[in-house]
């Protein structure tokens, strides 16, 4: 059964998790993602799952570790300061190769910051916010519909690669209301989990851990993880393009920033400026190869647009490999992007050719 409903992005994320067959959710309240925890307390019992109001973000992520180790589709959600508290647990989950889904509805920072939407957690999300040599898949939705769709996708990717998957949203997308199509007939792609701790009667016991005191064994674990990451980088890069075929100036933006930039592209095209947009959908793995190709096929300059001090710009520069100049426009602390200022920046770039 499909239905169209006017709901918030945070509510769409919940419905996506239900459609994907989540069986365990642990969460702790923090704005601007509180609708998720509130609605999960209702929807999880309705769908035959378990909801736990954790005593902290540290507790929530470790509860997810336990539920995932037992083979359940497990999830938690939070916002920026709470995600910081989860980083040790994220490292443990990644090292133990435990699939799970985590959503970070970003807010203004650093520190306690404020409850406005922002994009200052890019480094933490994409470079491994905890300790050690690990990565996680990162998906960046730009609409309530994608909050639902990417949540479903996240569970499938997590199980496929035995890896934590992060949905990196923000307070604007989380609170935004749009029509969302909900498909409750979706057939969940369950992957057999022979490794899970389900009791060892009539079979050898399974062991899940992140501690190897022998450094040679620890290196073997790391090498196995790195091999998985190379496979992910080969197979799971996702991005969206808008009017890039003849673009001279390429905007690169994700999430809510990409929505703003799409309007900017249309406005600049009306004025005769050949502008296009590349929206990374996966922030890890990042679309380096596509950027390299565009930088070699006619694009003369790139403008990275972020609601941060400029974090994704480092990946953009890696992608273009110094072939063309890379510029930046951004706002911090939850301040909204200004379309007129972005247009002015594009004109300045064009005049520098």
C-alpha positions as CSV (number, residue, x, y, z in Angstrom):
1,X,0.0,0.0,0.0
2,X,1.3,3.4,-1.0
3,X,0.1,6.7,0.4
4,X,1.2,10.3,0.1
5,X,1.4,12.2,3.3
6,X,2.4,15.8,4.2
7,X,5.0,15.2,7.0
8,X,8.3,16.6,8.4
9,X,11.6,15.2,7.3
10,X,12.2,13.8,10.8
11,X,8.9,12.0,10.6
12,X,9.7,10.7,7.1
13,X,13.0,9.2,8.6
14,X,10.9,7.3,11.1
15,X,8.6,5.9,8.5
16,X,11.6,4.9,6.4
17,X,13.0,2.9,9.3
18,X,9.7,1.2,9.8
19,X,9.4,0.3,6.1
20,X,13.0,-1.0,6.2
21,X,12.1,-3.4,9.1
22,X,13.9,-1.8,12.0
23,X,13.5,-3.9,15.1
24,X,15.4,-1.9,17.7
25,X,15.7,1.8,18.4
26,X,17.4,3.6,21.3
27,X,17.5,7.3,21.5
28,X,18.0,10.3,23.7
29,X,16.2,13.7,23.1
30,X,18.1,16.5,21.5
31,X,16.8,19.3,19.3
32,X,16.2,19.5,16.3
33,X,15.6,15.8,16.0
34,X,13.2,15.3,18.9
35,X,10.3,14.3,16.5
36,X,12.2,11.2,15.7
37,X,12.5,9.9,19.2
38,X,8.9,10.9,20.0
39,X,7.4,9.2,17.0
40,X,9.7,6.2,17.4
41,X,8.2,5.6,20.9
42,X,4.8,5.1,19.1
43,X,5.8,3.4,15.9
44,X,8.2,0.8,17.2
45,X,5.7,-1.0,19.4
46,X,3.1,-0.7,16.6
47,X,5.5,-2.5,14.2
48,X,6.7,-5.2,16.6
49,X,10.0,-3.5,17.4
50,X,11.6,-2.3,20.6
51,X,11.9,1.3,21.7
52,X,14.3,2.3,24.5
53,X,14.5,5.8,26.0
54,X,18.3,5.7,26.7
55,X,19.8,7.6,29.6
56,X,22.3,9.3,27.3
57,X,23.8,9.2,23.8
58,X,26.6,7.0,25.1
59,X,24.1,4.5,26.3
60,X,22.0,4.7,23.1
61,X,25.0,3.9,20.7
62,X,26.1,1.0,22.9
63,X,22.6,-0.4,23.0
64,X,22.6,-0.3,19.2
65,X,25.9,-2.3,19.4
66,X,24.2,-5.0,21.4
67,X,21.1,-5.2,19.3
68,X,23.1,-5.3,16.1
69,X,25.4,-8.0,17.5
70,X,22.2,-10.1,18.1
71,X,21.3,-9.7,14.4
72,X,18.6,-7.1,14.7
73,X,18.2,-4.1,12.4
74,X,19.1,-1.4,14.9
75,X,19.1,2.4,14.8
76,X,19.7,5.6,16.8
77,X,19.3,9.3,16.0
78,X,20.8,12.4,17.5
79,X,22.0,15.9,16.7
80,X,25.5,17.3,16.6
81,X,26.6,17.4,20.3
82,X,25.0,14.0,20.8
83,X,26.8,12.6,17.8
84,X,30.1,13.7,19.4
85,X,29.2,11.6,22.4
86,X,28.6,8.5,20.2
87,X,32.0,8.5,18.5
88,X,33.7,5.9,20.7
89,X,30.7,3.6,20.0
90,X,30.9,4.3,16.3
91,X,34.5,3.2,16.3
92,X,33.6,0.0,18.1
93,X,30.7,-0.7,15.7
94,X,32.9,-0.2,12.7
95,X,35.7,-2.4,14.0
96,X,33.3,-5.2,15.0
97,X,31.7,-4.9,11.5
98,X,28.3,-4.4,13.0
99,X,25.6,-3.0,10.6
100,X,23.4,-0.2,12.0
101,X,21.9,3.1,11.0
102,X,22.6,6.4,12.7
103,X,21.1,9.8,11.8
104,X,22.6,13.1,12.7
105,X,20.2,16.0,12.3
106,X,22.9,18.7,12.4
107,X,22.6,21.9,14.4
108,X,24.7,25.1,14.7
109,X,28.0,24.7,16.5
110,X,30.7,24.2,17.7
111,X,30.1,23.5,21.3
112,X,26.5,23.4,22.5
113,X,25.8,26.0,19.7
114,X,22.2,26.4,18.9
115,X,19.2,24.5,17.4
116,X,19.4,26.0,13.9
117,X,20.2,23.8,10.9
118,X,23.9,23.7,9.9
119,X,26.5,21.6,8.1
120,X,29.5,21.8,10.5
121,X,29.8,18.1,11.1
122,X,31.1,17.1,7.7
123,X,34.7,16.3,8.9
124,X,33.4,14.3,11.8
125,X,31.0,12.3,9.6
126,X,33.2,11.6,6.6
127,X,36.7,11.2,8.1
128,X,35.9,8.9,11.0
129,X,34.9,10.9,14.1
130,X,36.2,8.4,16.5
131,X,39.6,6.8,16.9
132,X,41.4,4.5,14.6
133,X,41.4,3.7,10.8
134,X,37.8,3.3,10.1
135,X,35.1,4.8,7.8
136,X,31.3,4.7,7.6
137,X,29.0,5.2,4.6
138,X,27.5,8.7,4.7
139,X,24.3,9.6,2.9
140,X,23.1,13.3,2.6
141,X,19.4,13.7,2.0
142,X,18.1,17.0,0.6
143,X,14.3,16.5,1.1
144,X,11.8,14.8,3.4
145,X,11.3,12.2,0.6
146,X,15.0,11.4,0.7
147,X,14.9,11.2,4.4
148,X,12.6,8.2,4.0
149,X,14.3,6.7,0.9
150,X,17.8,7.1,2.2
151,X,16.8,5.5,5.5
152,X,15.6,2.4,3.7
153,X,18.7,2.4,1.6
154,X,20.9,2.8,4.6
155,X,19.7,-0.4,6.3
156,X,20.3,-2.4,3.0
157,X,23.8,-0.9,2.7
158,X,24.6,-1.5,6.3
159,X,23.7,-5.2,6.1
160,X,25.4,-5.7,2.7
161,X,28.8,-4.5,3.9
162,X,28.4,-5.0,7.7
163,X,29.1,-1.4,8.3
164,X,27.5,1.5,10.2
165,X,25.7,3.9,7.8
166,X,25.1,7.6,8.7
167,X,22.3,9.7,7.5
168,X,23.7,13.3,7.6
169,X,20.8,15.6,7.7
170,X,20.3,19.0,9.3
171,X,17.7,20.9,11.2
172,X,16.2,22.5,8.1
173,X,15.5,19.3,6.3
174,X,14.4,17.6,9.6
175,X,11.8,20.3,10.2
176,X,10.7,20.9,6.6
177,X,7.3,19.6,5.6
178,X,6.7,18.2,2.1
179,X,4.5,15.6,0.5
180,X,6.2,12.2,1.0
181,X,5.3,8.9,-0.7
182,X,5.3,6.0,1.7
183,X,5.5,2.5,0.3
184,X,4.4,0.0,3.0
185,X,4.6,-2.9,0.4
186,X,8.3,-2.5,0.2
187,X,10.0,-6.0,0.4
188,X,12.8,-5.8,2.9
189,X,16.1,-7.1,1.6
190,X,17.1,-9.2,4.6
191,X,20.7,-10.5,4.5
192,X,21.4,-13.8,6.4
193,X,23.5,-13.0,9.4
194,X,25.4,-16.2,10.2
195,X,27.8,-14.1,12.3
196,X,25.2,-12.9,14.8
197,X,25.1,-13.8,18.4
198,X,21.9,-15.9,18.4
199,X,22.9,-18.7,20.7
200,X,25.4,-21.4,19.8
201,X,23.3,-24.6,20.2
202,X,24.3,-27.1,17.6
203,X,26.8,-24.8,16.0
204,X,30.2,-23.2,16.7
205,X,30.0,-20.1,18.8
206,X,30.3,-16.7,17.1
207,X,32.6,-14.0,18.5
208,X,32.1,-10.3,18.0
209,X,34.7,-7.9,19.5
210,X,36.8,-4.8,18.8
211,X,39.8,-5.8,21.1
212,X,42.9,-7.6,19.7
213,X,45.9,-7.3,22.0
214,X,48.2,-8.9,19.4
215,X,49.2,-6.0,17.1
216,X,49.6,-8.4,14.1
217,X,46.0,-9.6,14.5
218,X,44.8,-6.0,14.9
219,X,46.5,-5.1,11.6
220,X,44.8,-8.0,9.9
221,X,41.4,-6.6,11.1
222,X,42.4,-3.2,9.8
223,X,43.4,-4.6,6.4
224,X,40.0,-6.4,6.2
225,X,38.2,-3.2,6.9
226,X,40.3,-1.3,4.3
227,X,39.4,-3.9,1.7
228,X,35.7,-3.4,2.4
229,X,36.1,0.4,2.1
230,X,37.8,0.0,-1.3
231,X,34.8,-2.1,-2.5
232,X,32.4,0.5,-1.2
233,X,34.3,3.2,-3.0
234,X,34.1,1.3,-6.2
235,X,30.4,0.4,-6.0
236,X,28.5,2.9,-3.9
237,X,29.3,6.4,-5.1
238,X,26.1,8.3,-5.6
239,X,25.6,11.9,-6.9
240,X,23.1,14.0,-8.7
241,X,23.8,16.5,-11.5
242,X,21.9,19.5,-12.7
243,X,22.7,21.3,-15.9
244,X,26.3,20.4,-15.9
245,X,26.9,19.3,-19.6
246,X,27.9,22.8,-20.8
247,X,28.7,24.4,-17.4
248,X,31.7,26.7,-17.1
249,X,31.1,27.2,-13.3
250,X,30.2,24.2,-11.3
251,X,28.5,24.5,-7.9
252,X,29.1,21.6,-5.5
253,X,26.7,21.4,-2.5
254,X,24.9,18.7,-0.5
255,X,21.8,18.6,1.6
256,X,19.9,21.8,2.1
257,X,22.6,23.8,0.5
258,X,22.0,21.9,-2.8
259,X,18.4,23.0,-2.8
260,X,19.5,26.6,-2.6
261,X,22.1,26.1,-5.3
262,X,19.6,24.5,-7.7
263,X,17.6,27.8,-7.6
264,X,20.9,29.7,-8.1
265,X,21.7,27.7,-11.2
266,X,18.4,28.5,-12.8
267,X,18.7,32.3,-12.0
268,X,22.3,32.5,-13.3
269,X,21.2,30.6,-16.5
270,X,18.6,33.3,-17.1
271,X,21.4,35.9,-17.0
272,X,23.5,33.9,-19.4
273,X,26.0,32.4,-17.0
274,X,26.7,28.7,-17.8
275,X,26.3,27.3,-14.3
276,X,25.7,23.7,-13.1
277,X,25.4,21.8,-9.9
278,X,26.9,18.6,-8.7
279,X,25.3,17.3,-5.5
280,X,27.1,14.5,-3.7
281,X,24.6,12.1,-2.3
282,X,27.2,9.9,-0.7
283,X,29.6,12.1,1.2
284,X,31.6,8.9,1.8
285,X,32.3,7.5,-0.7
286,X,32.8,10.9,-2.4
287,X,32.4,11.4,-6.2
288,X,36.1,12.2,-6.8
289,X,36.2,10.6,-10.2
290,X,33.2,12.5,-11.5
291,X,34.6,15.8,-10.3
292,X,37.9,15.0,-12.0
293,X,36.1,14.3,-15.2
294,X,34.1,17.5,-15.1
295,X,37.3,19.5,-14.3
296,X,38.8,18.0,-17.5
297,X,35.7,18.4,-19.7
298,X,35.1,22.2,-19.9
299,X,34.3,23.3,-16.3
300,X,36.6,26.3,-15.7
301,X,36.0,26.8,-11.9
302,X,34.2,25.2,-9.0
303,X,32.3,27.0,-6.2
304,X,31.8,24.9,-3.1
305,X,28.7,26.0,-1.1
306,X,28.3,24.8,2.5
307,X,26.7,25.9,5.7
308,X,30.1,25.6,7.4
309,X,33.5,27.2,7.4
310,X,34.5,25.1,4.4
311,X,34.9,21.4,5.1
312,X,33.7,19.6,2.0
313,X,35.9,21.9,0.0
314,X,38.8,19.7,0.9
315,X,37.3,16.8,-0.9
316,X,36.3,18.9,-3.8
317,X,39.9,20.0,-4.2
318,X,41.1,16.4,-4.0
319,X,38.6,15.6,-6.8
320,X,39.6,18.3,-9.3
321,X,43.3,17.6,-8.6
322,X,44.4,21.2,-9.1
323,X,43.1,21.2,-12.7
324,X,40.9,24.3,-12.1
325,X,40.5,26.8,-9.3
326,X,38.1,26.0,-6.4
327,X,36.3,28.8,-4.6
328,X,34.1,28.8,-1.5
329,X,31.0,30.4,-0.2
330,X,29.5,29.5,3.2
331,X,27.7,30.5,6.3
332,X,28.2,29.2,9.9
333,X,26.4,28.7,13.2
334,X,23.0,28.1,11.6
335,X,22.9,31.2,9.4
336,X,21.0,30.6,6.2
337,X,22.6,30.8,2.8
338,X,21.8,33.9,0.7
339,X,21.1,33.2,-3.0
340,X,22.0,36.8,-4.0
341,X,25.4,36.5,-2.4
342,X,26.0,33.2,-4.2
343,X,25.0,34.8,-7.5
344,X,27.4,37.7,-6.8
345,X,30.2,35.2,-6.1
346,X,29.5,33.4,-9.4
347,X,29.8,36.7,-11.3
348,X,33.1,37.5,-9.5
349,X,34.4,34.1,-10.6
350,X,33.3,34.6,-14.2
351,X,35.0,38.0,-14.4
352,X,38.2,36.4,-13.2
353,X,38.5,34.1,-16.3
